[in-house]
């Protein structure tokens, strides 16, 4: 890829890029790394000077890292400026990319594609670009940081902008004093003598002040908008990545509630990037305004000195009830959001059961409860706001009464009284802002609690634990002392003492519904973490293998195939592996999608709606099979792969599994179908989470004669 007239920076090999991140404890699948790299460098602009080249390269690498670690630090500098803490780094030396592993004096250790590390003099590539990446987990384990800490840390990283915003707020408040003094001067000096020259001079001066005030307010708002945008980009990406990293067996059962908890970040971000800064700057100025009023009006200052603490106590008293109401309101919103998602996902089942009335009644009940809580919150806010307005009016009346007395004594002028009344409006106003801010804080605090509960959900990769990312693994799976507990769920628990599968085996899992077949496959695939015991893949504990590496080596096809918005090709190449047309057509034919592709005018560009709407369940299963064939893995875990296929499609599936899968691959699949049982070299019979029989097809018939027969009994006997 050309970035200038003298330099052609071609992409480093996938192995080199993965090795760079692997030594830092991060693993990427080859397909994902390739696709992300291509997308990032597609927009790399041409640059002539070396500084621009390095800047554009740094931007491209940041885009490449974005989907994997949005908070990673990326820098591109000349090799001669690299320090010891920057290693490992990606270096473009002598026309090719290499990984700089260490720096000893002026000697560099450069690793090439084949894994050899060459000791070279740094002067050989002193001016060459070097890219170093500091993963966020290497700097600080974000998984251990709560959402409040993340927001505060993100704001602290932008403390210069926040300082400028605070300074602008100070000047805006100072200008309020100037405008009040302008009114005092007009009433005291201009009106008695009609000194027009003085009036024009004062007017010109105050117009300049008001112009600066408008510019400062605009700049302050724009700066806060930029801060809010930056915090959103950093933390929403981090929260989304956290969602993707959650262990499947630890996710909440209510997806609607989970979604509502994640979207609650907006309340946290808006609280810390909007009103709170203004209030914390404005509130201290209340004391300054009271001091100016006392300086100008003497005893008039006592009016606000007495009413200010009374307003504070009133605002505080109104929050005690509001705290409880906001908490109930947040819970109600989560329940309503959960019911909405549940209704959208299960609309067909609701209509089939004629249960619209039941869901409509639940929606109405939740709406009534939520409306009542919202009305109670608004009523509390209205009472406090009305009381604040009343106190402000009382303060104005008090200022007039005391001011007249001061004028009579000759201690205050009419202009001074006007100035005090203008400034007095800025004394009670921040208290009203505090009331609104406190309401926002209750919502933000509940959002923080909900986000903390989400971030406490275990991730696939434990923070601070390094994981292995070998280039290859032996084709074997073994389980020892395997235990898994669903808790209160009626689904079967797993209780297996020992299991071992080796290359070349075709293992069928059979058993009644709820016997634990799906759970066992999820545990073997690494999607579920066993409560006790361990699963070893290629002789290595699966918990020690990076998820991306495990996913590249082991393919899992669940019962419920989810499709996503995009084209049919996008859904087949979901893992990031880009196939050439010949290979893609081979996958389409092998998976049974050839008829669908050939009959649709758009072919592989057939648009797929959310959740695969428009495709049958069987066609979705065929897309799921195509995803596996596109990789392809060495260990295949298939959960009822032919459950929704007709006879001809099932026969095609058996042919595909017999021809497309390599002879030394390991295939473990759950099934109730005769056709798939015929290809098994080994059959495991499961009941209540246990393996009750393990043998070849000829020996399974006797094991099936039990009080709890499975639906495949007759099929097995026919096969035998």
N, C-alpha and C positions, 0 to 999 in steps of 0.2 A: 504494500500500500504506500503510495507516494505521498510524502508530506512536504516536499521541497524539491528544488532542482538538483540537489546533490545527494539527498538521502532517500533511500527506499526502505522504509521500516516494515518489513514483512512480519506477519504475526508469528510469535514464538510458538513452538509446538505445544499441543495440549498437555503433553507429559511434563514439559518444562514449567508451564503455568501452574499446573496442579502441584508440582513438586515445590514451587515457591510458597504456595499457601499451605501445603502439607507439613512443611517443617515448622510452621507456626500453629499447627493444630487444626487447620481447616481443610475439609475435603470437599471437592466438587466432582460431580459426575462429568464424564468426558463430554457428553452431549450438551449438558447445561452450560459448561464452560465455553464450548465452541460457539453455541448460539448466542450467548450473552456477549462474547468477544466480537462476533460479526456485527451484531446490532450496535455495539458501542462504537466501533471503528468505521461504521458506515457513514457517520456524519463528521469524520475527521477532516477539517479543512486543510487546504494547502497553505504552507507557510515557508517563507524564504529564510529569515534569520533564525539562528539556533535557539534564541530565547522563545520565539513564537512556536517553534517546533516542539520544544519541551512543554510549553504551556498547553498546546493542543493535545499532546500525548497524555499529559496529566489528566485533562478533562475526559479523554476517552477511557483511561484506566478507571477513573472514578465512576463513569457510567457502567463499565464492566463489573465493578465490584458492587454497584448499587443493589442488585437483587439478592446478593449473598450477605453483604454486611454494609448497610447504608451508612453506618457511623464510622467506618474505617477511615483512617488518615492516609492520604495518598500524596506523594510528592515526586516530582521528576526534576532531578538536578544533575549537573555534570559529575562524572565519576570521581574527579579530583576533589570534590567537596564531600564525599561520603564519609561518614563517621562510623565507628564500630557499632553504635546502637542502631544503625540503619540496615544492618544485615539480618536476613538475606535480602537481596535486591535483584531486580531484573535489569540486566545490562546489555546494551546493544554495542557489542565490541567486534570490530573487524568484520562488519557486514552480517553478523548474525546475533541472535539473542542468546544470552547465557545467564545462569543464576550465579551471582556473586555470593558465596557462602561465608567468607571470612575476610578480614583485613588484618595483616600482621606487618606493622611498619608500613612499607610501600609495596608490599606483596599482596596480590589479590588471589583468592581461590575461586576460579570460575568453573562452574559445572555445566557440561554440555548435555545434549539430548540423551547420549548413551550412559549418562551417570558418572562419567569420569570427571574428576576435579583437577584442573590444571593450575599450577602455581605460576603466575605471570606478574610482570612489573606493572604497577598501576599507570605508569607513564604511557604504556602502549595504547590505552584508551581513556586518557585523562579527560578529554573533551566530550567523550561519548555520553549519551543520555543514560541515566540510571534511575529506575523507578523503584521506590521502596514503599511498602504497604504496612501499616500498623493496624492490625485488626482491633475492633473495639473491645473484644474479649481479652486481648493481650494488654490493653491499657487498664480496663476496669471491667469486672464482670457485671454487665448490665442486668443480667438475670437476677442478681441479688439486690439491685436497686429498685425501690418502689417508685410508683408514678410521680409522687410529689417530689422525690429527690431527683428524678429524671428531668422534670420541668424546671426545677430550681437550677440544676446543673446546666441545662440548655440556656437558661436566661443568664447565668453567670458567664457563659462563654461569649455573651454579647453585652457585657457590662458597659462597654464604652458607649454603645448606642443608647442603653438605658440611662447612663449618666447624662448624655446629651438631652434625652427626653426630660429627665428630671430638672436639668438646668433650664430648659425652655419653660417648664411648668413654673419654676421659681420666678422667671422674668414675667410670665403672664400674670401671676399674682401681684408682682411688684407694679405692673402697669395699672392694675386696678386702683392702687393707692394714688397714682398720678392722675387718673381721670377724676377721682373724688376731689383731689386738690385743685384741679382745673375748675370744677364747679364752685369751690369755695372762693377762688380768686375772682371768678366772674361776678359772683354775688357781692363780694366785699369791695372790689376795686373798680369793676367796669360799670355795674348798674348804678351806683350812687353818682358817678361823674360822667357816665356815658363816654368813657375813654375808648374810642373805637380803635385806635392804634394798638392799645394794650389787648383788646379783644382779638384782633387779627393775629397778633403775635402769639397769644395763648392758644388760639384755634389752630394755627399752623403747627405749633409744637405738639398739641394733643393729636392732631391728624397723623403726624409722623409716628407718634407712639402707637396709635391704633393700627397703623399700617404694619409696623413691626409686630404688633400683637397678632394680627391676622396671619402674617407669614409664619410666626412661631407656632401658632396653633395648627396650621396646615402641615408644617414640617414635622411637628410632634405626632400628628395623626398618621402621616405617611411612614414615619420611622417605626411606630408601633405596629402598623400593618405589616411592614417588612419583618419585624421580629416575630409577629404571630405566624407569618407564612413560613419563616425558617424553622420555627419550633414545630409547626405542623409537619413540615417535610421530614424533619429528623425523627420525631417521636411517633408519628402515625406509622411511618415505615417500620420503626423498631417494634411497635405493638403488633403490626401485621405479621412481621417476621416471627415474633413471639407466638402468635396464633399458629403459624405454619409449623413451628418447632414443637408444639405441644404433643405429648404422648397421647396416642389414640385412646388408650385405656383410661386416661385421666380426664378426658374432656367432659364438661357438664352434659347431662342428658338433654337439657333444654337448650336448643340452639338459638332460639329467639332471645332468651335471657342472656346468653353469652354474647350475642351480637349487640344487644342493648348496653351491656357493660362496656364493651369496647368502644362504642360510639359515645359513651359518656366522657371520653377524653376531651371533647369539644368544650364541655363546661369547665374543666380544669384549665385548659389553655386560655380560654377567654377571660377567666377570672384573674389569672396572673399577668396577662398581657394587656389588659384594658383598664378597667375602672380602678383597680387596686393602686396602680402607680399614681393616678391623679389624686385619689383620696389621701394617700400617705404624704403627698406633697402639699395638698390643699389644707389638710387638717392642721399641721403646725402653723400655717399662715393665719389661722383663726386667732391664735394668741397674738400674732403680730398686728392683725387688724384691730383687736381690742386695745392693744397698746397705743396704736395710732389714734384711735377714737378717744382714749383717755388723755393723750397728749394734746389733741385739738379741743376736745369738748369737756375735759375735766371730769366732773361727776357723771356725765353721760356714759362714760366707760363702765360704771358700776351696773348699768342696766344689762349690758351683755355679759359682764362678769358673773352675774347671778343667773341669767337665763341659759348660758352655755352649758354648765354642768347639769341643769335641769333637763335640757334637751338630750344630753348624753344618757342620763338615767332612763329617760322615756324610751329612747331608741334601744337601749339594752334590755329593758323589760319586754319590749315587743318581740325580741328574738327568742325568748325561752319557749314560747308556744310554737313559734314558726319552725324551730329545729325539728320538732316531732312531726309537724305536718309535711315538711319537705321530704323527710325520710320516707313517710308513707307514700308520698307522691312519686318518688323515684321508684319504689317497689311496684307501684301500680303501673307506671309506664313500662317497666320491664315485663310484667305479666301481660300487658296488652300487646306489646311488641312480639312476645313469644306466641300468643294466640294468633296474631296476624300471620306470622311465618308458618305456623302449624296449619292454618287454614289454606294458605297458598299451596303448600306442599301436598296437603292431603285433600284437595278439593274434589278429586274424583271419588275417593272413598267416602267423603261426606255426602256427596250426591247419591252414590250407590246405596248408602244406608238411610237415605232420606232424613239425615240428621241436621239439616240446615237450621231448623228451629232451635236445636240445642246450642249450636255454636253462636247463633244470633243472640240467644238469651245470655250466654256467658259474656259476649262482647258488650251487651247492654249493661250487665251488672258491673263489669270492670269500668265501663265508661261512666256510670253513675258514681261509683266510688272515687274515681279519679277526678271527676268534676267537682264533687263535694270537697275533696282535699284542695283542689285548685282555688275554689271559691273561699275556703277558709284561709288559705295563704293570702289571697288578694284582700280579703277583709282585714286581716291583720296589718298588711302593708298600708291599706287605705286609712285605717285608724291612726297608725303612727304618722303617716304623711299628713293627715288632717291636723293632728296635734302639733306637728312641726310648723305647719302653716299658721296655726293659731298662735303658737309661741312667737313666730316671726312678726305677726301683726301686733301682738302685745308689746314686743320689743320696739316696734316702730312707734306705737303710741307712747310708750314710756320714754323713748328718746325725745319726742316732741315736747312732752310735759316737762321733763327735766331740762331740756334744752332751753325752753322759754324761761324757766327760772334762772338758768345760767346767764341768758341774755339780759334779763332784768338786773342781775347783779353785775353786769358788765364783764363777765368772765368768758363770754362766747359771742361770736358774731353770727349773723344770719347765714352767711356763707359757710361758716364752720358747722352749723347745725345741718345744713344740706349735705356737706361732705360726710358727716357722721352717719346720716341716714343712708347714704349711698353705700358706705363701707359696711354698715350694719347688715345689709342684705347678703354680704359674703360671709357672715358669721354663722348663721343658722343653716345656710345651704349645704355646707359639707356634712352636717349631721344627717340631713336627709339622704345624702349620698352614702353615708355609712350604713344607714338602714337598708338601702338597696344592695349595697355591697355585702352586708351580712346575709341577706337572702341568697345572693349568688354563692356565698361561701358555703351555706348549708348544702346547696346542690352540688357544689364542687367537692365538698368533703365526702358526700355519699358516692360520687363518681370515683374519688380516689380510693375509697374502701372497696368498691366493686372492681376497679382495675387491679388493686393489690391482690384480690382473691383470684383474678385471672392470672396474674404474673406468678402466683405461688403454685400454679399447676405445673407439675414436673415436665421438663423438656426432654426430648430424645437425647440431647447431648447435655450432660451435666456440666455446669460451669466449673472451670478450673480443672477438669479431668481431660487429659489428652487422650485422643483416640487414634487408632491405627488406620492407615489408608494404604494397604498394600496394593500393588498393581495387579496381583492375581491371588486367588484363593483356591484351595483344593475343593473339589466337588464332593462335599460331604456335610451332613447335618447330624448332630447328636444332641440329645436332651438327657439330663440327669436330675433326678429328684425334683421333677417339674411340678410346681403348684401354682394355681392361679385362682383368685377369689373375686367374684363379681360383687361381693357384699350382699345387698338385699335383692339383687336382680334374680329373677327366676332362671336365667340362663345357667347352663351347667358349668360347674367349676372343673378345673383340670387337676388330676392327681395321677401322675405317671412317674414311675420310678426310673425307667431307662428306655431310651429309644435311640436307634442309630440307622441312618440312611447313607448309602454310598453311591458313587457314580454309576450310571447305567440302569439304576432301578426305576421301575414304574410302579409307584405305590398308590393304591386306592384306599381312601378312608370311607368306610360305610358305617351307618348307624341311623337310628331313628332321629327325628327332628329334636334338637335340643340335646343331643348326646355329646356335643363338644367338638365336632369336626371343624367348624368355622373358627372357634376360639383357638384350637390347636394350630391351625394354619396361620392365624394372626400372630401367635406367639413365635412360631418358627420364622415368620417373615420379619420379626423385629418391631412390628407395629404395636404389639402388646408386650409389656415387660412382665415376666413371671414374678409372682409374689415370693417364690422361693425356688432354688435350683438355678440352672443355667442352660442356655442353648449355645452350642458351639458350632460355628460355621467354618469349615476348613480347618478345624482344630483350634480355633480362636473363639473366645467368649464373644458372642454377638454384641454384648453391651460395650465391648472395647473397640468395636469396629465403627468407623464413621458412617452415619446413615447414608450419605451419598455413595460411599464405596459399597456398602451392603446392598443398596438398591441397584447398583450397576451389575452386581454379581448374582443377585437373586430377584426374580420377577414374581410378583404377587398379583393375581387376578381375582378380585372379590366377587361376591354374588351380585351386588348392586353396582353396576358400572355407571359412573357419573360422567356425563359429557358437559362441555363448557362452551360458552359463546365463542364462535369463530367458525372456521371451515372444517370440513371433514378431515382434510389433511392436517390441520392444526391439532385436532383431537387425536389423530393417529401418532403424530410426532410430538405428543405432549411432553415427553421427557427431554426434548431438546435435540434428539438425534435427527439430523437432516439426512434424508435418504435421496439418492439419485432416482430418476424416474423409473429405471429398470427395476431397481430393488423395491421401490414403492409399489409398482404394479405387481410384483411377485408377492408382496405382503398382502395386497388387496385380494388377489386370487386365493391365497392360502387361507385367509380369514373368512372367506365367503362373502365379501363385500363387492365382488365383481359385478353382480347384477345391479345392485344399488347404484354403483358408480357409472355403469354403462347406460342405464336407463335415464339418469338425470342429466339435463342439458349442461349443467355446470360441472359435472364429474366430481373430481376431488375438491373442487371449490364449493361444493354443496354447503350452503350456510346452515350452521347448527345453532339453534336457539338455546336459551338458558335451560340447563338440566336435560338437554337432548330432546326437547319437545319436537315431535314430528317423526321420530324414529321409534320403531317397535322395540320391545324389551330384547327380543332376539337379535335385532340389528345392533343394539348397544353392546350386547355380549360379543358380537363379532368385532366391534370396534375395540373392545377391551383386549381381545385376542390379538388384534393387529398391533396394538401398543406393545405387547410382549414380543411379538415377532420382529418388531422394528428394532428392539434393543440388540440382539436377543440375549437373555441371561443364560447362565449355566445351571441354575437351580430354578425349577418351575414349580410354583405353588398355585394351584387352580382350585377355586371354590365353586363347585357345581357349574363347570364351564358350559355344559349343554342343557341346563335346566329349562331354558326358554326356546330351544331350537327344535325345529320339526325334524322328521326322520331323515330327509335328504341332507339338511344342514348338519345334523349330528354325524351322519356318515362322513361328510366332508371334514368335520372337525377331527374325527378319528384318523382319517387319512393324513390330515395336516400334522397332527401330533406324532404320527408314525414316521413321516418323511421329513418334516421341517426341523424337528428337534434332533440334535446330534445324539449319536448312540451312547456316548459317555456322559450325557446330561442326566441330571436327577430330576424326576417328575413326581410330585406328590399332589394328589387331587382328591377332592371329596365329590362323591357322586352317588346317585341312586339309579343310574341308567345302565342297562345291560351292555350297550355298545361300548361304553367306556370301560366297563369292568373286564371286557374281553382282552384289552391290551395290558392289563395289570400283571406284573410279575410277582406282586406281593400285595396282600390285602390286610388292612387293619380294621377290626370290628371295634367300634367304640360304644360305650354305654355309660351314661352319667359321668362323663369326663374321664373315664378310664378306658384303657385298651384291654378288652376282654379276650381278644384273639389276634394273633399275628402269625400269618402263614401264607402259603400260596393259595391260588384259587381252589385247588382241589381239596384243600383241608378246611376251607371256611364253611362249607355246607353244614358240617356237623355243629360248628359253633353257632350257627344261626338258629338252631332248634332250641329256643329259650323262651321264657315267659314274656319277654319283651322283644318280639320279632321286629325287624326293620323291613322297610318296604322293598328292599332289594333281595329278600330271601329267595323268592321264586326265580328271580333273575340269576342269582348266583347258582342255583341248582341247575338251571338250564345251561349256563355257561360251563359248569363242571361236567 
